[in-house]
Amino acid sequence: MDRPTASGSQRRRLPPLNALRAFETAARHLNFSRAADELSVTPGAVSQQILNLEDYVGAALFKRTPKGLLLTDAAQTALPALREAFDRLAEAAALLTAAVDGRRLTLTAAPSFAAKWLVPRLGAFEQANPHVEVWLSAGIELLDLDSGEVDLAIRYGAGRYPGLEVQRLLGEMVIPVISPQLLAGQPLETPQDLANHVLLHDGSPETDDSCPDWAMWLAARGMREIDGMRGPRFNQSSLVIEAAVNGRGVALAKRTLAQADLDAGRLVAPLQIATAVDFAYYLVHSRAKARLPQVKAFIGWIEAEAAAHEAALAAIDNGAGI
């Protein structure tokens, strides 16, 4: 009696992977030469792989017309499923790569968010998860999260990241802040008093259109007689906050980033005027990465940290009447 296979069915009979890759690439470009460039082979090699695949399936895959290549009906029918299969293979490869070192969690975040919010909290995560090593890279570049090199990213933006899993972490607003030492020597009770202060400017590339600069903030309050363009400018939000802590002037700071200094008394917000912005902080990752245990642990931890942070801000605002 024949012994059944482990799956209880016949073994899959698949065409060569190289032929499938050549077909998918050529179908995307509708050009063998461009497909060859992408695959780093010759156009003749692409053509031969297509012929091999056509022999395998017993049907033509391309129509050659005076205007160029077109897909046959059979090719158009099969192409979406093939592309999905390649996506699944990429996910599997990413999981295999991550499984080589299950202790490592690679994370990228904007420099100011990393320095002012994330890094001070990471010790708590590492203490709760001693088996996980966090590798943090600070930068504003939008890295390819499908490549497998980075597990998670925290991005400041509008939340539109096609093809990725996106979770909102924290909202943002801007608020005028000043060191208590500077405030003691130069009162700041109304927006008019800003005429007597140095204005510190956040020139970071992450600012969205809804985030006011000093000129916009003053104009919205009818303070057109105050020059909102004067004063030093910094290319990172964290640098603006540090300048304010050191008594350089008044900063129109992102509150999420400045809150630790406000809580510690290194900064105060005497005007109590907060302006909400459209952008927020988002946790972004590929669907495949969400299956990794270290990623699951970090997502659960940072969601709890973000919720606690926003709850604490709400309690402060309710008490201050903002």
C-alpha positions as CSV (number, residue, x, y, z in Angstrom):
1,M,0.0,0.0,0.0
2,D,1.4,3.4,-1.0
3,R,2.1,5.7,1.9
4,P,0.3,9.0,1.6
5,T,2.3,12.2,1.6
6,A,2.5,14.4,4.7
7,S,0.0,16.8,3.3
8,G,-2.3,14.2,2.0
9,S,-2.2,15.7,-1.5
10,Q,0.1,15.7,-4.4
11,R,3.4,17.7,-4.2
12,R,3.1,21.1,-5.7
13,R,4.6,21.4,-9.2
14,L,5.9,25.0,-9.6
15,P,7.6,26.7,-12.5
16,P,11.1,28.0,-11.9
17,L,11.2,31.1,-9.6
18,N,13.6,32.9,-12.0
19,A,11.0,32.6,-14.8
20,L,8.3,33.9,-12.6
21,R,10.4,36.9,-11.5
22,A,11.2,37.6,-15.1
23,F,7.6,37.5,-16.1
24,E,6.4,39.7,-13.2
25,T,9.1,42.3,-13.9
26,A,8.5,42.3,-17.6
27,A,4.8,42.6,-17.1
28,R,5.3,45.6,-14.8
29,H,7.5,47.4,-17.3
30,L,6.0,46.0,-20.5
31,N,9.5,46.1,-21.7
32,F,12.1,43.4,-21.7
33,S,15.1,45.8,-21.7
34,R,13.9,47.7,-18.6
35,A,13.1,44.4,-16.9
36,A,16.6,43.2,-17.7
37,D,18.1,46.3,-16.1
38,E,16.1,45.8,-12.9
39,L,17.1,42.1,-12.7
40,S,20.7,42.8,-13.8
41,V,20.6,40.4,-16.7
42,T,20.5,40.7,-20.5
43,P,17.3,41.2,-22.4
44,G,18.0,37.9,-24.1
45,A,18.0,36.2,-20.7
46,V,14.6,37.7,-19.8
47,S,13.2,36.7,-23.2
48,Q,14.4,33.1,-22.7
49,Q,12.9,32.9,-19.2
50,I,9.6,34.1,-20.6
51,L,9.7,31.5,-23.3
52,N,10.4,28.8,-20.7
53,L,7.4,30.0,-18.7
54,E,5.2,30.0,-21.8
55,D,6.3,26.5,-22.6
56,Y,5.5,25.5,-19.0
57,V,2.0,26.9,-18.9
58,G,1.3,26.2,-22.6
59,A,0.1,29.7,-23.4
60,A,1.5,33.0,-24.6
61,L,1.9,35.6,-22.0
62,F,2.7,38.7,-24.1
63,K,1.4,40.1,-27.4
64,R,3.9,41.9,-29.5
65,T,2.3,44.9,-31.2
66,P,3.7,47.9,-33.2
67,K,3.2,50.0,-30.1
68,G,5.0,47.6,-27.8
69,L,4.2,44.7,-25.5
70,L,0.8,43.9,-24.1
71,L,-0.3,41.2,-21.7
72,T,-2.5,38.3,-22.9
73,D,-5.7,37.6,-21.1
74,A,-4.1,34.6,-19.3
75,A,-1.2,36.8,-18.1
76,Q,-3.6,39.6,-16.9
77,T,-5.6,37.0,-15.0
78,A,-2.6,35.4,-13.2
79,L,-0.5,38.6,-12.6
80,P,-2.3,39.8,-9.4
81,A,-2.0,36.5,-7.7
82,L,1.7,36.3,-8.7
83,R,2.4,39.7,-7.2
84,E,0.7,38.8,-4.0
85,A,2.8,35.6,-3.9
86,F,6.0,37.6,-4.2
87,D,4.8,40.0,-1.5
88,R,4.2,36.9,0.8
89,L,7.7,35.6,-0.1
90,A,9.2,39.0,0.9
91,E,7.3,38.9,4.2
92,A,8.6,35.4,4.8
93,A,12.2,36.5,4.0
94,A,11.9,39.4,6.5
95,L,10.7,37.0,9.2
96,L,13.6,34.6,8.5
97,T,16.0,37.6,8.7
98,A,14.6,38.7,12.0
99,A,14.5,35.2,13.4
100,V,18.3,35.0,13.1
101,D,18.6,37.3,16.2
102,G,15.3,37.3,18.2
103,R,16.9,39.6,20.8
104,R,17.3,42.5,18.5
105,L,14.6,45.2,17.9
106,T,15.6,47.8,15.3
107,L,13.8,51.1,15.6
108,T,14.0,54.5,13.8
109,A,12.5,57.8,15.0
110,A,12.9,61.5,14.3
111,P,15.9,62.9,16.3
112,S,13.9,65.3,18.5
113,F,11.2,62.8,19.4
114,A,13.9,60.2,20.1
115,A,15.9,62.5,22.3
116,K,13.1,64.2,24.2
117,W,10.4,61.6,24.5
118,L,11.5,58.1,23.6
119,V,15.0,57.6,25.0
120,P,14.1,58.7,28.6
121,R,11.4,56.0,28.6
122,L,13.4,53.1,26.9
123,G,14.9,52.0,30.1
124,A,11.5,51.0,31.4
125,F,10.9,48.8,28.3
126,E,14.4,47.2,28.6
127,Q,13.8,46.5,32.2
128,A,10.5,44.8,31.5
129,N,11.9,42.9,28.5
130,P,15.5,42.1,29.4
131,H,15.8,39.6,26.5
132,V,15.3,42.4,23.9
133,E,18.1,44.7,22.7
134,V,16.8,48.0,21.2
135,W,18.9,49.4,18.4
136,L,17.6,52.9,17.8
137,S,18.5,55.0,14.8
138,A,17.5,58.7,14.9
139,G,16.8,60.3,11.5
140,I,14.1,61.9,9.3
141,E,14.7,59.7,6.3
142,L,11.7,57.5,5.4
143,L,13.4,54.1,5.3
144,D,12.0,51.1,3.4
145,L,10.2,49.1,6.1
146,D,9.6,46.2,3.7
147,S,13.4,45.6,3.3
148,G,13.6,43.8,6.7
149,E,16.4,46.0,8.1
150,V,14.2,48.0,10.4
151,D,11.4,46.6,12.5
152,L,9.5,49.7,13.5
153,A,9.5,53.4,12.8
154,I,8.0,56.3,14.7
155,R,7.1,59.0,12.2
156,Y,5.7,62.5,12.6
157,G,3.3,63.2,9.8
158,A,-0.3,62.9,8.6
159,G,-0.5,59.2,9.1
160,R,-0.7,58.2,5.4
161,Y,1.9,55.4,4.8
162,P,0.5,53.1,2.1
163,G,1.2,49.4,2.4
164,L,2.2,49.6,6.0
165,E,0.5,49.0,9.4
166,V,-0.1,52.4,11.0
167,Q,-1.1,53.2,14.6
168,R,-1.5,56.7,16.0
169,L,0.5,57.3,19.2
170,L,0.4,60.9,20.2
171,G,-1.1,64.2,19.0
172,E,0.9,67.4,19.0
173,M,0.4,71.1,19.7
174,V,2.7,74.1,20.1
175,I,3.0,76.3,23.2
176,P,5.2,79.3,24.1
177,V,7.7,78.2,26.8
178,I,10.4,80.1,28.7
179,S,12.9,79.3,31.4
180,P,11.8,80.4,34.9
181,Q,15.0,82.3,35.4
182,L,14.4,84.4,32.3
183,L,10.8,84.9,33.2
184,A,11.8,86.3,36.7
185,G,13.8,89.1,35.0
186,Q,11.4,89.8,32.1
187,P,7.6,89.3,32.7
188,L,5.5,87.4,30.1
189,E,1.9,87.9,31.1
190,T,0.3,88.7,27.7
191,P,1.3,88.2,24.0
192,Q,2.2,91.9,23.9
193,D,5.1,91.2,26.3
194,L,6.8,89.1,23.6
195,A,8.0,92.5,22.1
196,N,10.5,92.5,25.0
197,H,11.7,88.9,24.5
198,V,14.0,87.1,22.0
199,L,12.0,84.7,19.9
200,L,13.4,81.3,19.3
201,H,12.4,79.6,16.0
202,D,11.9,75.9,15.2
203,G,13.2,75.5,11.6
204,S,13.0,71.7,11.6
205,P,12.0,70.0,8.4
206,E,9.1,68.1,10.1
207,T,6.8,71.1,10.5
208,D,3.5,70.8,8.7
209,D,1.4,73.7,7.3
210,S,-0.9,73.7,10.3
211,C,1.9,74.3,12.7
212,P,2.3,78.0,13.2
213,D,5.7,79.8,13.4
214,W,6.1,83.0,15.4
215,A,4.9,85.2,12.6
216,M,1.7,83.2,12.2
217,W,1.1,82.9,15.9
218,L,1.5,86.6,16.5
219,A,-0.6,87.6,13.5
220,A,-3.4,85.3,14.7
221,R,-3.5,87.3,17.9
222,G,-3.4,90.7,16.2
223,M,0.2,91.3,17.3
224,R,1.3,92.6,13.8
225,E,3.5,95.3,15.4
226,I,5.9,92.6,16.7
227,D,8.4,91.3,14.3
228,G,7.8,87.6,14.3
229,M,10.8,86.9,12.1
230,R,13.5,88.1,14.4
231,G,15.6,85.8,16.6
232,P,17.8,82.7,16.2
233,R,16.6,79.6,14.3
234,F,17.3,76.0,15.0
235,N,17.0,73.0,12.6
236,Q,15.8,70.5,15.3
237,S,12.8,70.9,17.7
238,S,14.9,69.6,20.5
239,L,17.5,72.3,20.0
240,V,14.8,75.0,20.2
241,I,13.7,73.6,23.5
242,E,17.3,73.4,24.9
243,A,17.9,77.0,23.9
244,A,14.8,78.0,25.9
245,V,15.9,75.9,28.9
246,N,19.2,77.8,28.8
247,G,17.5,81.2,28.9
248,R,18.1,82.2,25.3
249,G,14.5,83.4,24.7
250,V,10.9,82.2,24.3
251,A,10.3,79.1,22.1
252,L,7.2,78.2,20.3
253,A,7.7,74.5,21.2
254,K,6.1,71.2,20.4
255,R,4.5,70.3,23.6
256,T,5.0,66.6,23.5
257,L,8.8,67.2,23.2
258,A,8.9,70.0,25.8
259,Q,6.6,68.4,28.5
260,A,9.5,66.7,30.4
261,D,11.2,70.0,30.8
262,L,7.9,71.6,31.9
263,D,7.3,68.8,34.4
264,A,10.8,69.3,35.8
265,G,10.4,73.0,36.1
266,R,13.2,73.8,33.6
267,L,10.5,75.5,31.5
268,V,7.3,77.2,32.2
269,A,4.3,78.2,29.9
270,P,3.1,81.4,31.4
271,L,0.7,82.3,28.6
272,Q,-1.1,79.0,28.7
273,I,-2.0,79.2,25.0
274,A,-1.8,75.9,23.2
275,T,-2.4,75.5,19.4
276,A,-3.2,72.1,18.0
277,V,-1.6,71.0,14.8
278,D,-2.6,68.4,12.2
279,F,0.4,66.1,12.4
280,A,0.8,63.5,15.0
281,Y,3.3,60.7,15.9
282,Y,2.6,57.3,14.3
283,L,4.0,53.9,14.9
284,V,4.6,52.3,11.5
285,H,5.7,48.8,10.5
286,S,5.3,46.1,7.9
287,R,2.6,43.5,8.4
288,A,5.2,40.7,8.6
289,K,7.1,42.4,11.4
290,A,4.0,42.5,13.7
291,R,4.4,38.7,14.1
292,L,7.8,39.0,15.9
293,P,7.6,38.6,19.7
294,Q,9.9,41.5,20.3
295,V,7.9,43.8,18.1
296,K,4.6,42.7,19.8
297,A,6.2,43.5,23.1
298,F,7.4,46.9,22.0
299,I,4.0,47.9,20.4
300,G,2.1,47.0,23.6
301,W,4.6,48.9,25.7
302,I,4.7,52.1,23.7
303,E,0.9,52.2,23.2
304,A,0.6,52.1,27.0
305,E,3.2,54.8,27.4
306,A,1.6,57.1,24.8
307,A,-1.9,56.6,26.4
308,A,-0.4,57.5,29.9
309,H,1.3,60.6,28.4
310,E,-1.9,61.9,26.8
311,A,-3.9,61.2,30.0
312,A,-1.4,63.2,32.0
313,L,-1.5,66.1,29.6
314,A,-5.3,66.1,29.8
315,A,-5.2,66.2,33.6
316,I,-2.8,69.2,33.4
317,D,-5.0,71.0,30.9
318,N,-8.1,70.4,32.9
319,G,-6.4,71.8,36.0
320,A,-5.0,74.8,34.2
321,G,-8.2,75.5,32.2
322,I,-6.5,75.4,28.8
